[in-house]
Amino acid sequence: MNNTDNSKDTSNIFKKFRGKITHKSISSPETLVGEVIGKKTSGLARNETPYFSPGITSILFLSKRGISRAPLAREVMRGLLHQSDHFGSIRPSARGISEAYDLCSFDKRMVHRASLQGFELSGHSRRANTSELSAANLIIPLDPESKQYSKSRTFYIRGKVLPISDFLNADDLTYIPDPFDIDDATDVSDRYNSIIELVKKGCSEILESLPSLIHS
């Protein structure tokens, strides 16, 4: 039986591969990242983060549980940004401060009442972590608990902390009311509707103040 020497053929195969690698244009890391981002953004759901630039300005809304007020504020802010000159340069996000509510579903009553006004809330709450607090350019506490939480963590917060009261009129409440802090005499629908209106008003004022907040 004759032994066949395939070394020449093998050598030719490697030469072909080397030729392909040599002559094929290799994308730069920036190009590859852009291609990946393009694929991801083509099918984004509404509750996903729509921006990927590391230099983007981030607004972090905080509430005690992170299941109603903070996600509502994020969606209201997204809607306002979408219709403004800031679209694509500001990223709103929402977090809670309580470990007990981490990964809990959003408040179904808030989801329902918000949907009636065109705001889609879907997903689960997430507790704020150190890196998120450190990376945020602007942190908006929506209640006294999240304001105190921010004060106790100023050693690694690098952005501005401005409670929602800074963007509400004197006639309004100081903070966004807790939707679960109601008595039997309070109409639930009215309570949630008033919360949504306050959040819309506060977010509108934030949008108006963005130029001075970003550049100051």
Backbone as JSON Lines, residues from 0, in Angstrom:
{"i":0,"aa":"M","n":[0.86,-1.2,0.0],"ca":[0.0,0.0,0.0],"c":[0.89,1.24,0.0]}
{"i":1,"aa":"N","n":[0.63,2.14,-0.92],"ca":[1.45,3.34,-1.03],"c":[0.96,4.41,-0.06]}
{"i":2,"aa":"N","n":[1.93,5.04,0.6],"ca":[1.58,6.17,1.47],"c":[1.52,7.44,0.64]}
{"i":3,"aa":"T","n":[0.46,8.16,0.78],"ca":[0.29,9.4,0.01],"c":[0.72,10.57,0.85]}
{"i":4,"aa":"D","n":[1.61,11.38,0.28],"ca":[2.08,12.56,0.99],"c":[1.15,13.74,0.68]}
{"i":5,"aa":"N","n":[0.35,14.15,1.71],"ca":[-0.62,15.23,1.52],"c":[-0.1,16.56,2.04]}
{"i":6,"aa":"S","n":[1.19,16.61,2.37],"ca":[1.73,17.83,2.96],"c":[1.57,19.02,2.03]}
{"i":7,"aa":"K","n":[1.75,18.78,0.69],"ca":[1.63,19.89,-0.26],"c":[0.2,20.42,-0.27]}
{"i":8,"aa":"D","n":[-0.77,19.46,-0.26],"ca":[-2.16,19.91,-0.27],"c":[-2.5,20.67,1.0]}
{"i":9,"aa":"T","n":[-1.99,20.16,2.13],"ca":[-2.26,20.83,3.4],"c":[-1.67,22.22,3.41]}
{"i":10,"aa":"S","n":[-0.48,22.32,2.88],"ca":[0.18,23.62,2.81],"c":[-0.64,24.6,1.98]}
{"i":11,"aa":"N","n":[-1.19,24.09,0.86],"ca":[-2.0,24.95,0.01],"c":[-3.25,25.45,0.72]}
{"i":12,"aa":"I","n":[-3.84,24.56,1.53],"ca":[-5.04,24.93,2.27],"c":[-4.75,26.09,3.21]}
{"i":13,"aa":"F","n":[-3.63,25.99,3.96],"ca":[-3.28,27.07,4.88],"c":[-2.97,28.36,4.15]}
{"i":14,"aa":"K","n":[-2.37,28.22,2.97],"ca":[-2.08,29.42,2.18],"c":[-3.37,30.12,1.77]}
{"i":15,"aa":"K","n":[-4.4,29.3,1.43],"ca":[-5.69,29.87,1.04],"c":[-6.31,30.64,2.2]}
{"i":16,"aa":"F","n":[-6.24,30.02,3.42],"ca":[-6.79,30.69,4.57],"c":[-6.03,31.97,4.89]}
{"i":17,"aa":"R","n":[-4.71,31.9,4.79],"ca":[-3.91,33.09,5.06],"c":[-4.25,34.19,4.06]}
{"i":18,"aa":"G","n":[-4.47,33.79,2.82],"ca":[-4.82,34.77,1.79],"c":[-6.12,35.46,2.1]}
{"i":19,"aa":"K","n":[-7.1,34.67,2.59],"ca":[-8.4,35.26,2.92],"c":[-8.27,36.25,4.07]}
{"i":20,"aa":"I","n":[-7.49,35.88,5.07],"ca":[-7.33,36.74,6.23],"c":[-6.57,37.99,5.87]}
{"i":21,"aa":"T","n":[-5.58,37.83,5.0],"ca":[-4.74,38.96,4.62],"c":[-5.51,39.99,3.79]}
{"i":22,"aa":"H","n":[-6.33,39.49,2.87],"ca":[-6.98,40.4,1.94],"c":[-8.33,40.88,2.43]}
{"i":23,"aa":"K","n":[-8.89,40.22,3.42],"ca":[-10.18,40.65,3.93],"c":[-9.98,41.85,4.86]}
{"i":24,"aa":"S","n":[-10.79,42.86,4.69],"ca":[-10.67,44.04,5.54],"c":[-11.18,43.69,6.93]}
{"i":25,"aa":"I","n":[-10.36,43.95,7.93],"ca":[-10.72,43.64,9.31],"c":[-11.27,44.9,9.96]}
{"i":26,"aa":"S","n":[-12.47,44.8,10.51],"ca":[-13.12,45.97,11.1],"c":[-12.39,46.38,12.36]}
{"i":27,"aa":"S","n":[-12.36,47.66,12.61],"ca":[-11.79,48.18,13.84],"c":[-12.73,47.85,14.99]}
{"i":28,"aa":"P","n":[-12.23,47.9,16.27],"ca":[-13.12,47.65,17.41],"c":[-14.31,48.59,17.42]}
{"i":29,"aa":"E","n":[-14.08,49.87,17.01],"ca":[-15.21,50.81,17.0],"c":[-16.28,50.39,16.0]}
{"i":30,"aa":"T","n":[-15.82,49.9,14.82],"ca":[-16.78,49.46,13.8],"c":[-17.56,48.25,14.27]}
{"i":31,"aa":"L","n":[-16.85,47.31,14.92],"ca":[-17.52,46.11,15.4],"c":[-18.56,46.46,16.45]}
{"i":32,"aa":"V","n":[-18.2,47.37,17.37],"ca":[-19.16,47.79,18.38],"c":[-20.38,48.45,17.74]}
{"i":33,"aa":"G","n":[-20.14,49.28,16.72],"ca":[-21.24,49.93,16.03],"c":[-22.15,48.94,15.37]}
{"i":34,"aa":"E","n":[-21.56,47.86,14.77],"ca":[-22.38,46.85,14.12],"c":[-23.24,46.12,15.13]}
{"i":35,"aa":"V","n":[-22.66,45.8,16.3],"ca":[-23.41,45.09,17.33],"c":[-24.53,45.97,17.85]}
{"i":36,"aa":"I","n":[-24.21,47.26,18.1],"ca":[-25.23,48.18,18.59],"c":[-26.37,48.32,17.59]}
{"i":37,"aa":"G","n":[-26.03,48.39,16.3],"ca":[-27.06,48.51,15.28],"c":[-28.0,47.34,15.29]}
{"i":38,"aa":"K","n":[-27.45,46.13,15.48],"ca":[-28.3,44.94,15.51],"c":[-29.19,44.95,16.74]}
{"i":39,"aa":"K","n":[-28.63,45.39,17.87],"ca":[-29.42,45.37,19.09],"c":[-30.53,46.4,19.06]}
{"i":40,"aa":"T","n":[-30.21,47.6,18.58],"ca":[-31.2,48.67,18.62],"c":[-32.33,48.47,17.63]}
{"i":41,"aa":"S","n":[-32.14,47.59,16.64],"ca":[-33.18,47.41,15.64],"c":[-34.42,46.76,16.2]}
{"i":42,"aa":"G","n":[-34.29,46.01,17.29],"ca":[-35.47,45.34,17.84],"c":[-35.7,45.64,19.29]}
{"i":43,"aa":"L","n":[-35.42,46.88,19.72],"ca":[-35.56,47.23,21.12],"c":[-37.02,47.26,21.54]}
{"i":44,"aa":"A","n":[-37.27,46.7,22.72],"ca":[-38.58,46.85,23.34],"c":[-38.59,48.2,24.06]}
{"i":45,"aa":"R","n":[-39.77,48.7,24.38],"ca":[-39.87,50.03,24.98],"c":[-39.19,50.1,26.33]}
{"i":46,"aa":"N","n":[-39.19,49.0,27.1],"ca":[-38.65,49.05,28.44],"c":[-37.15,48.79,28.48]}
{"i":47,"aa":"E","n":[-36.51,48.65,27.32],"ca":[-35.07,48.47,27.29],"c":[-34.39,49.82,27.16]}
{"i":48,"aa":"T","n":[-33.1,49.85,27.52],"ca":[-32.35,51.08,27.4],"c":[-32.03,51.35,25.95]}
{"i":49,"aa":"P","n":[-32.48,52.48,25.37],"ca":[-32.32,52.69,23.94],"c":[-31.02,53.35,23.53]}
{"i":50,"aa":"Y","n":[-30.15,53.7,24.5],"ca":[-28.92,54.4,24.17],"c":[-27.73,53.62,24.71]}
{"i":51,"aa":"F","n":[-26.59,53.67,23.98],"ca":[-25.45,52.87,24.38],"c":[-24.16,53.68,24.51]}
{"i":52,"aa":"S","n":[-24.18,54.94,24.18],"ca":[-22.96,55.74,24.23],"c":[-22.49,55.91,25.67]}
{"i":53,"aa":"P","n":[-21.21,55.64,25.95],"ca":[-20.7,55.78,27.3],"c":[-20.67,57.23,27.77]}
{"i":54,"aa":"G","n":[-20.73,58.2,26.84],"ca":[-20.69,59.6,27.22],"c":[-22.05,60.22,27.4]}
{"i":55,"aa":"I","n":[-23.08,59.4,27.44],"ca":[-24.44,59.91,27.53],"c":[-24.74,60.39,28.95]}
{"i":56,"aa":"T","n":[-25.61,61.39,29.07],"ca":[-26.02,61.89,30.37],"c":[-27.13,61.0,30.93]}
{"i":57,"aa":"S","n":[-26.97,60.58,32.16],"ca":[-27.95,59.66,32.75],"c":[-28.69,60.32,33.91]}
{"i":58,"aa":"I","n":[-30.01,60.09,33.94],"ca":[-30.86,60.55,35.02],"c":[-31.4,59.32,35.74]}
{"i":59,"aa":"L","n":[-31.18,59.25,37.03],"ca":[-31.61,58.09,37.82],"c":[-32.72,58.51,38.77]}
{"i":60,"aa":"F","n":[-33.91,57.93,38.58],"ca":[-35.04,58.18,39.48],"c":[-35.03,57.11,40.57]}
{"i":61,"aa":"L","n":[-35.17,57.56,41.81],"ca":[-35.17,56.64,42.95],"c":[-36.49,56.74,43.71]}
{"i":62,"aa":"S","n":[-37.01,55.59,44.1],"ca":[-38.15,55.55,45.02],"c":[-37.94,54.4,45.99]}
{"i":63,"aa":"K","n":[-38.76,54.37,47.02],"ca":[-38.54,53.41,48.11],"c":[-38.56,51.96,47.63]}
{"i":64,"aa":"R","n":[-39.56,51.6,46.86],"ca":[-39.69,50.22,46.41],"c":[-39.2,50.01,44.98]}
{"i":65,"aa":"G","n":[-39.36,51.04,44.16],"ca":[-38.96,50.91,42.76],"c":[-39.95,50.12,41.92]}
{"i":66,"aa":"I","n":[-41.2,50.03,42.38],"ca":[-42.19,49.26,41.63],"c":[-43.31,50.12,41.06]}
{"i":67,"aa":"S","n":[-43.34,51.41,41.39],"ca":[-44.43,52.25,40.88],"c":[-43.94,53.64,40.48]}
{"i":68,"aa":"R","n":[-43.49,54.44,41.43],"ca":[-43.16,55.83,41.14],"c":[-41.92,55.98,40.27]}
{"i":69,"aa":"A","n":[-40.84,55.3,40.6],"ca":[-39.61,55.45,39.82],"c":[-39.77,54.97,38.38]}
{"i":70,"aa":"P","n":[-40.33,53.76,38.15],"ca":[-40.52,53.34,36.75],"c":[-41.49,54.24,35.99]}
{"i":71,"aa":"L","n":[-42.48,54.78,36.69],"ca":[-43.4,55.74,36.05],"c":[-42.63,56.98,35.6]}
{"i":72,"aa":"A","n":[-41.8,57.52,36.48],"ca":[-41.02,58.71,36.15],"c":[-40.09,58.45,34.97]}
{"i":73,"aa":"R","n":[-39.51,57.26,34.92],"ca":[-38.63,56.92,33.8],"c":[-39.39,56.94,32.47]}
{"i":74,"aa":"E","n":[-40.58,56.34,32.46],"ca":[-41.34,56.29,31.21],"c":[-41.87,57.66,30.81]}
{"i":75,"aa":"V","n":[-42.29,58.45,31.78],"ca":[-42.74,59.81,31.48],"c":[-41.57,60.61,30.9]}
{"i":76,"aa":"M","n":[-40.4,60.47,31.5],"ca":[-39.23,61.2,31.02],"c":[-38.82,60.73,29.63]}
{"i":77,"aa":"R","n":[-38.92,59.43,29.38],"ca":[-38.61,58.91,28.04],"c":[-39.52,59.53,26.99]}
{"i":78,"aa":"G","n":[-40.8,59.61,27.32],"ca":[-41.74,60.2,26.37],"c":[-41.43,61.66,26.08]}
{"i":79,"aa":"L","n":[-41.08,62.41,27.12],"ca":[-40.75,63.82,26.93],"c":[-39.45,63.97,26.12]}
{"i":80,"aa":"L","n":[-38.47,63.14,26.42],"ca":[-37.19,63.22,25.7],"c":[-37.36,62.87,24.23]}
{"i":81,"aa":"H","n":[-38.25,61.93,23.96],"ca":[-38.46,61.49,22.58],"c":[-38.95,62.64,21.7]}
{"i":82,"aa":"Q","n":[-39.63,63.59,22.3],"ca":[-40.18,64.71,21.55],"c":[-39.34,65.98,21.69]}
{"i":83,"aa":"S","n":[-38.15,65.85,22.26],"ca":[-37.32,67.03,22.51],"c":[-35.99,66.94,21.77]}
{"i":84,"aa":"D","n":[-35.23,68.03,21.85],"ca":[-33.9,68.07,21.23],"c":[-32.89,67.23,22.0]}
{"i":85,"aa":"H","n":[-33.27,66.77,23.18],"ca":[-32.36,65.97,24.01],"c":[-32.43,64.47,23.7]}
{"i":86,"aa":"F","n":[-33.32,64.09,22.81],"ca":[-33.47,62.67,22.51],"c":[-32.15,62.1,21.98]}
{"i":87,"aa":"G","n":[-31.74,60.99,22.56],"ca":[-30.49,60.35,22.17],"c":[-29.3,60.78,22.98]}
{"i":88,"aa":"S","n":[-29.46,61.83,23.81],"ca":[-28.33,62.3,24.6],"c":[-28.57,62.15,26.11]}
{"i":89,"aa":"I","n":[-29.79,61.79,26.49],"ca":[-30.15,61.61,27.9],"c":[-30.73,60.21,28.09]}
{"i":90,"aa":"R","n":[-30.28,59.51,29.12],"ca":[-30.83,58.18,29.4],"c":[-31.46,58.17,30.78]}
{"i":91,"aa":"P","n":[-32.79,58.07,30.88],"ca":[-33.44,57.94,32.19],"c":[-33.49,56.49,32.64]}
{"i":92,"aa":"S","n":[-33.34,56.28,33.92],"ca":[-33.44,54.93,34.48],"c":[-34.15,55.01,35.82]}
{"i":93,"aa":"A","n":[-34.56,53.86,36.34],"ca":[-35.32,53.83,37.59],"c":[-34.81,52.71,38.48]}
{"i":94,"aa":"R","n":[-34.7,53.0,39.77],"ca":[-34.26,52.0,40.74],"c":[-34.99,52.21,42.06]}
{"i":95,"aa":"G","n":[-35.08,51.13,42.82],"ca":[-35.59,51.21,44.18],"c":[-34.43,51.2,45.15]}
{"i":96,"aa":"I","n":[-34.72,51.39,46.43],"ca":[-33.65,51.39,47.42],"c":[-33.8,50.26,48.43]}
{"i":97,"aa":"S","n":[-34.91,49.53,48.35],"ca":[-35.18,48.47,49.32],"c":[-34.81,47.1,48.76]}
{"i":98,"aa":"E","n":[-33.99,46.4,49.51],"ca":[-33.6,45.05,49.08],"c":[-34.79,44.11,49.05]}
{"i":99,"aa":"A","n":[-35.77,44.35,49.92],"ca":[-36.94,43.47,50.01],"c":[-37.76,43.47,48.72]}
{"i":100,"aa":"Y","n":[-37.67,44.54,47.93],"ca":[-38.46,44.64,46.7],"c":[-37.63,44.42,45.44]}
{"i":101,"aa":"D","n":[-36.39,44.01,45.59],"ca":[-35.55,43.77,44.43],"c":[-36.13,42.64,43.59]}
{"i":102,"aa":"L","n":[-36.3,42.89,42.3],"ca":[-36.84,41.94,41.32],"c":[-38.33,41.66,41.5]}
{"i":103,"aa":"C","n":[-39.04,42.52,42.23],"ca":[-40.49,42.38,42.34],"c":[-41.16,42.96,41.1]}
{"i":104,"aa":"S","n":[-42.3,42.41,40.73],"ca":[-43.05,42.94,39.59],"c":[-43.54,44.35,39.9]}
{"i":105,"aa":"F","n":[-43.72,45.14,38.85],"ca":[-44.24,46.48,39.04],"c":[-45.65,46.43,39.61]}
{"i":106,"aa":"D","n":[-46.01,47.49,40.31],"ca":[-47.33,47.65,40.9],"c":[-48.39,47.58,39.79]}
{"i":107,"aa":"K","n":[-49.25,46.58,39.84],"ca":[-50.23,46.36,38.77],"c":[-51.22,47.51,38.63]}
{"i":108,"aa":"R","n":[-51.57,48.12,39.75],"ca":[-52.49,49.26,39.67],"c":[-51.83,50.44,38.96]}
{"i":109,"aa":"M","n":[-50.55,50.65,39.24],"ca":[-49.85,51.73,38.55],"c":[-49.68,51.39,37.07]}
{"i":110,"aa":"V","n":[-49.38,50.14,36.78],"ca":[-49.25,49.72,35.38],"c":[-50.54,50.01,34.62]}
{"i":111,"aa":"H","n":[-51.67,49.7,35.25],"ca":[-52.97,49.9,34.6],"c":[-53.29,51.38,34.42]}
{"i":112,"aa":"R","n":[-53.15,52.17,35.51],"ca":[-53.49,53.58,35.43],"c":[-52.57,54.32,34.47]}
{"i":113,"aa":"A","n":[-51.29,53.95,34.45],"ca":[-50.34,54.6,33.55],"c":[-50.65,54.27,32.09]}
{"i":114,"aa":"S","n":[-51.08,53.02,31.84],"ca":[-51.38,52.62,30.46],"c":[-52.54,53.41,29.89]}
{"i":115,"aa":"L","n":[-53.46,53.83,30.74],"ca":[-54.6,54.62,30.28],"c":[-54.16,56.0,29.79]}
{"i":116,"aa":"Q","n":[-52.97,56.42,30.21],"ca":[-52.43,57.7,29.77],"c":[-51.28,57.54,28.78]}
{"i":117,"aa":"G","n":[-51.12,56.33,28.29],"ca":[-50.14,56.09,27.23],"c":[-48.74,55.74,27.69]}
{"i":118,"aa":"F","n":[-48.57,55.41,28.96],"ca":[-47.26,55.04,29.47],"c":[-47.21,53.54,29.74]}
{"i":119,"aa":"E","n":[-46.29,52.87,29.1],"ca":[-46.19,51.42,29.22],"c":[-45.13,51.04,30.25]}
{"i":120,"aa":"L","n":[-45.57,50.44,31.34],"ca":[-44.67,49.98,32.39],"c":[-44.63,48.46,32.37]}
{"i":121,"aa":"S","n":[-43.47,47.92,32.18],"ca":[-43.34,46.46,32.21],"c":[-41.96,46.1,32.73]}
{"i":122,"aa":"G","n":[-41.9,45.03,33.49],"ca":[-40.61,44.58,34.01],"c":[-40.66,44.38,35.51]}
{"i":123,"aa":"H","n":[-39.49,44.44,36.12],"ca":[-39.34,44.21,37.55],"c":[-38.48,45.32,38.16]}
{"i":124,"aa":"S","n":[-38.69,45.54,39.44],"ca":[-37.89,46.55,40.13],"c":[-36.46,46.04,40.31]}
{"i":125,"aa":"R","n":[-35.54,46.96,40.38],"ca":[-34.14,46.63,40.67],"c":[-33.64,47.59,41.74]}
{"i":126,"aa":"R","n":[-32.91,47.02,42.69],"ca":[-32.34,47.87,43.74],"c":[-31.1,48.57,43.21]}
{"i":127,"aa":"A","n":[-30.96,49.85,43.53],"ca":[-29.8,50.62,43.08],"c":[-28.52,50.05,43.67]}
{"i":128,"aa":"N","n":[-27.48,49.98,42.85],"ca":[-26.19,49.52,43.36],"c":[-25.17,50.66,43.29]}
{"i":129,"aa":"T","n":[-24.01,50.41,43.84],"ca":[-22.99,51.44,43.96],"c":[-22.58,52.01,42.61]}
{"i":130,"aa":"S","n":[-22.37,51.14,41.63],"ca":[-21.9,51.6,40.32],"c":[-22.93,52.47,39.63]}
{"i":131,"aa":"E","n":[-24.22,52.15,39.77],"ca":[-25.27,52.96,39.16],"c":[-25.36,54.34,39.8]}
{"i":132,"aa":"L","n":[-25.25,54.37,41.11],"ca":[-25.28,55.66,41.81],"c":[-24.07,56.5,41.44]}
{"i":133,"aa":"S","n":[-22.94,55.86,41.29],"ca":[-21.71,56.57,40.95],"c":[-21.73,57.1,39.52]}
{"i":134,"aa":"A","n":[-22.35,56.34,38.61],"ca":[-22.33,56.72,37.19],"c":[-23.39,57.75,36.83]}
{"i":135,"aa":"A","n":[-24.42,57.9,37.65],"ca":[-25.53,58.8,37.31],"c":[-25.07,60.26,37.36]}
{"i":136,"aa":"N","n":[-25.43,61.01,36.34],"ca":[-25.13,62.45,36.31],"c":[-26.12,63.24,37.15]}
{"i":137,"aa":"L","n":[-27.34,62.74,37.22],"ca":[-28.39,63.41,37.98],"c":[-29.25,62.36,38.66]}
{"i":138,"aa":"I","n":[-29.39,62.48,39.97],"ca":[-30.21,61.55,40.75],"c":[-31.41,62.31,41.3]}
{"i":139,"aa":"I","n":[-32.6,61.77,41.04],"ca":[-33.85,62.42,41.47],"c":[-34.57,61.53,42.48]}
{"i":140,"aa":"P","n":[-34.42,61.77,43.78],"ca":[-35.21,61.03,44.77],"c":[-36.66,61.5,44.72]}
{"i":141,"aa":"L","n":[-37.57,60.54,44.72],"ca":[-38.99,60.87,44.61],"c":[-39.72,60.84,45.94]}
{"i":142,"aa":"D","n":[-39.07,60.38,46.99],"ca":[-39.7,60.32,48.3],"c":[-38.65,60.56,49.38]}
{"i":143,"aa":"P","n":[-39.07,60.8,50.62],"ca":[-38.1,61.08,51.7],"c":[-37.1,59.94,51.92]}
{"i":144,"aa":"E","n":[-37.58,58.71,51.78],"ca":[-36.69,57.56,52.01],"c":[-35.53,57.53,51.01]}
{"i":145,"aa":"S","n":[-35.84,57.76,49.74],"ca":[-34.77,57.72,48.74],"c":[-33.86,58.96,48.84]}
{"i":146,"aa":"K","n":[-34.4,60.07,49.33],"ca":[-33.55,61.24,49.57],"c":[-32.55,60.95,50.68]}
{"i":147,"aa":"Q","n":[-33.02,60.35,51.78],"ca":[-32.13,60.0,52.87],"c":[-31.12,58.96,52.44]}
{"i":148,"aa":"Y","n":[-31.56,58.03,51.63],"ca":[-30.67,56.99,51.07],"c":[-29.54,57.64,50.28]}
{"i":149,"aa":"S","n":[-29.85,58.63,49.48],"ca":[-28.83,59.32,48.68],"c":[-27.87,60.09,49.57]}
{"i":150,"aa":"K","n":[-28.41,60.74,50.61],"ca":[-27.56,61.5,51.52],"c":[-26.54,60.61,52.22]}
{"i":151,"aa":"S","n":[-26.93,59.4,52.53],"ca":[-26.03,58.5,53.26],"c":[-24.98,57.86,52.36]}
{"i":152,"aa":"R","n":[-25.05,58.14,51.07],"ca":[-24.11,57.53,50.12],"c":[-23.39,58.58,49.26]}
{"i":153,"aa":"T","n":[-23.25,59.75,49.78],"ca":[-22.62,60.83,49.02],"c":[-21.14,60.58,48.76]}
{"i":154,"aa":"F","n":[-20.52,59.68,49.51],"ca":[-19.09,59.44,49.33],"c":[-18.77,58.75,48.0]}
{"i":155,"aa":"Y","n":[-19.74,58.13,47.35],"ca":[-19.47,57.6,46.01],"c":[-20.46,58.08,44.95]}
{"i":156,"aa":"I","n":[-21.27,59.07,45.28],"ca":[-22.14,59.7,44.28],"c":[-21.39,60.9,43.71]}
{"i":157,"aa":"R","n":[-21.17,60.9,42.41],"ca":[-20.41,61.97,41.76],"c":[-21.29,62.99,41.06]}
{"i":158,"aa":"G","n":[-22.53,62.62,40.76],"ca":[-23.43,63.53,40.08],"c":[-24.21,64.4,41.05]}
{"i":159,"aa":"K","n":[-25.19,65.12,40.52],"ca":[-26.04,65.97,41.33],"c":[-27.2,65.17,41.89]}
{"i":160,"aa":"V","n":[-27.58,65.48,43.12],"ca":[-28.76,64.88,43.74],"c":[-29.77,66.0,43.98]}
{"i":161,"aa":"L","n":[-30.87,65.96,43.23],"ca":[-31.91,66.98,43.35],"c":[-33.25,66.28,43.55]}
{"i":162,"aa":"P","n":[-33.82,66.4,44.72],"ca":[-35.12,65.75,44.96],"c":[-36.2,66.34,44.06]}
{"i":163,"aa":"I","n":[-37.23,65.57,43.82],"ca":[-38.31,66.0,42.93],"c":[-38.96,67.29,43.41]}
{"i":164,"aa":"S","n":[-38.85,67.57,44.71],"ca":[-39.43,68.8,45.25],"c":[-38.81,70.05,44.63]}
{"i":165,"aa":"D","n":[-37.57,69.94,44.14],"ca":[-36.92,71.08,43.48],"c":[-37.58,71.44,42.16]}
{"i":166,"aa":"F","n":[-38.41,70.53,41.64],"ca":[-39.03,70.75,40.33],"c":[-40.55,70.86,40.42]}
{"i":167,"aa":"L","n":[-41.07,70.91,41.64],"ca":[-42.5,71.05,41.83],"c":[-42.81,72.44,42.38]}
{"i":168,"aa":"N","n":[-43.97,72.96,42.06],"ca":[-44.38,74.26,42.55],"c":[-44.65,74.22,44.04]}
{"i":169,"aa":"A","n":[-44.67,75.41,44.64],"ca":[-44.91,75.5,46.08],"c":[-46.28,74.95,46.46]}
{"i":170,"aa":"D","n":[-47.23,75.02,45.54],"ca":[-48.58,74.52,45.82],"c":[-48.67,73.0,45.76]}
{"i":171,"aa":"D","n":[-47.65,72.38,45.16],"ca":[-47.66,70.92,45.04],"c":[-47.09,70.29,46.31]}
{"i":172,"aa":"L","n":[-47.22,68.97,46.39],"ca":[-46.63,68.25,47.5],"c":[-45.11,68.26,47.37]}
{"i":173,"aa":"T","n":[-44.44,68.09,48.5],"ca":[-42.97,68.1,48.5],"c":[-42.41,66.89,47.77]}
{"i":174,"aa":"Y","n":[-43.05,65.76,47.92],"ca":[-42.61,64.53,47.27],"c":[-43.78,63.87,46.56]}
{"i":175,"aa":"I","n":[-43.47,62.87,45.78],"ca":[-44.53,62.08,45.13],"c":[-45.11,61.15,46.18]}
{"i":176,"aa":"P","n":[-46.41,61.21,46.44],"ca":[-47.01,60.4,47.51],"c":[-46.82,58.91,47.28]}
{"i":177,"aa":"D","n":[-46.77,58.19,48.38],"ca":[-46.67,56.73,48.32],"c":[-48.04,56.17,47.94]}
{"i":178,"aa":"P","n":[-48.14,55.44,46.84],"ca":[-49.45,54.92,46.41],"c":[-50.03,53.9,47.38]}
{"i":179,"aa":"F","n":[-49.2,53.31,48.23],"ca":[-49.69,52.31,49.18],"c":[-50.06,52.93,50.52]}
{"i":180,"aa":"D","n":[-49.75,54.19,50.7],"ca":[-50.05,54.87,51.96],"c":[-51.39,55.59,51.84]}
{"i":181,"aa":"I","n":[-52.46,54.81,51.82],"ca":[-53.81,55.37,51.66],"c":[-54.74,54.75,52.71]}
{"i":182,"aa":"D","n":[-55.81,55.45,52.99],"ca":[-56.8,54.93,53.94],"c":[-58.05,54.5,53.17]}
{"i":183,"aa":"D","n":[-59.01,53.99,53.9],"ca":[-60.22,53.46,53.26],"c":[-61.05,54.55,52.58]}
{"i":184,"aa":"A","n":[-60.88,55.79,53.04],"ca":[-61.68,56.89,52.48],"c":[-61.11,57.42,51.17]}
{"i":185,"aa":"T","n":[-59.9,57.0,50.84],"ca":[-59.24,57.51,49.63],"c":[-59.6,56.65,48.43]}
{"i":186,"aa":"D","n":[-60.0,57.3,47.35],"ca":[-60.29,56.59,46.12],"c":[-58.97,56.19,45.45]}
{"i":187,"aa":"V","n":[-58.81,54.91,45.2],"ca":[-57.54,54.41,44.67],"c":[-57.22,55.0,43.31]}
{"i":188,"aa":"S","n":[-58.22,55.06,42.45],"ca":[-58.0,55.6,41.11],"c":[-57.55,57.05,41.16]}
{"i":189,"aa":"D","n":[-58.22,57.84,42.01],"ca":[-57.85,59.25,42.15],"c":[-56.43,59.38,42.68]}
{"i":190,"aa":"R","n":[-56.08,58.52,43.62],"ca":[-54.73,58.55,44.2],"c":[-53.67,58.33,43.13]}
{"i":191,"aa":"Y","n":[-53.86,57.3,42.32],"ca":[-52.88,56.98,41.28],"c":[-52.85,58.04,40.19]}
{"i":192,"aa":"N","n":[-54.01,58.56,39.85],"ca":[-54.06,59.62,38.82],"c":[-53.33,60.87,39.29]}
{"i":193,"aa":"S","n":[-53.48,61.22,40.57],"ca":[-52.79,62.4,41.09],"c":[-51.28,62.18,41.12]}
{"i":194,"aa":"I","n":[-50.85,60.96,41.4],"ca":[-49.42,60.64,41.39],"c":[-48.86,60.8,39.97]}
{"i":195,"aa":"I","n":[-49.6,60.3,39.01],"ca":[-49.16,60.39,37.61],"c":[-49.05,61.84,37.18]}
{"i":196,"aa":"E","n":[-50.02,62.67,37.57],"ca":[-49.99,64.09,37.2],"c":[-48.81,64.8,37.83]}
{"i":197,"aa":"L","n":[-48.5,64.48,39.09],"ca":[-47.36,65.1,39.76],"c":[-46.05,64.69,39.08]}
{"i":198,"aa":"V","n":[-45.93,63.43,38.72],"ca":[-44.73,62.95,38.06],"c":[-44.57,63.62,36.7]}
{"i":199,"aa":"K","n":[-45.67,63.77,35.97],"ca":[-45.61,64.44,34.67],"c":[-45.17,65.89,34.83]}
{"i":200,"aa":"K","n":[-45.7,66.55,35.84],"ca":[-45.33,67.95,36.08],"c":[-43.86,68.06,36.46]}
{"i":201,"aa":"G","n":[-43.4,67.18,37.36],"ca":[-42.01,67.21,37.78],"c":[-41.05,66.93,36.64]}
{"i":202,"aa":"C","n":[-41.38,65.94,35.83],"ca":[-40.51,65.58,34.69],"c":[-40.47,66.69,33.65]}
{"i":203,"aa":"S","n":[-41.58,67.38,33.46],"ca":[-41.6,68.51,32.52],"c":[-40.65,69.61,32.98]}
{"i":204,"aa":"E","n":[-40.63,69.87,34.29],"ca":[-39.73,70.88,34.84],"c":[-38.28,70.43,34.74]}
{"i":205,"aa":"I","n":[-38.04,69.14,34.93],"ca":[-36.68,68.61,34.78],"c":[-36.19,68.83,33.35]}
{"i":206,"aa":"L","n":[-37.06,68.54,32.39],"ca":[-36.71,68.72,30.99],"c":[-36.36,70.18,30.69]}
{"i":207,"aa":"E","n":[-37.14,71.09,31.24],"ca":[-36.88,72.52,31.02],"c":[-35.55,72.93,31.64]}
{"i":208,"aa":"S","n":[-35.17,72.28,32.73],"ca":[-33.95,72.66,33.45],"c":[-32.7,71.94,32.95]}
{"i":209,"aa":"L","n":[-32.86,70.99,32.05],"ca":[-31.72,70.16,31.63],"c":[-30.52,70.96,31.11]}
{"i":210,"aa":"P","n":[-30.71,71.98,30.27],"ca":[-29.54,72.71,29.78],"c":[-28.66,73.25,30.9]}
{"i":211,"aa":"S","n":[-29.28,73.86,31.92],"ca":[-28.49,74.41,33.02],"c":[-27.95,73.31,33.92]}
{"i":212,"aa":"L","n":[-28.69,72.21,34.07],"ca":[-28.23,71.12,34.92],"c":[-27.04,70.4,34.32]}
{"i":213,"aa":"I","n":[-27.06,70.22,33.01],"ca":[-26.01,69.47,32.33],"c":[-24.72,70.27,32.25]}
{"i":214,"aa":"H","n":[-24.82,71.56,31.98],"ca":[-23.62,72.37,31.69],"c":[-23.1,73.13,32.91]}
{"i":215,"aa":"S","n":[-23.81,73.07,34.02],"ca":[-23.35,73.8,35.19],"c":[-22.36,72.97,36.0]}
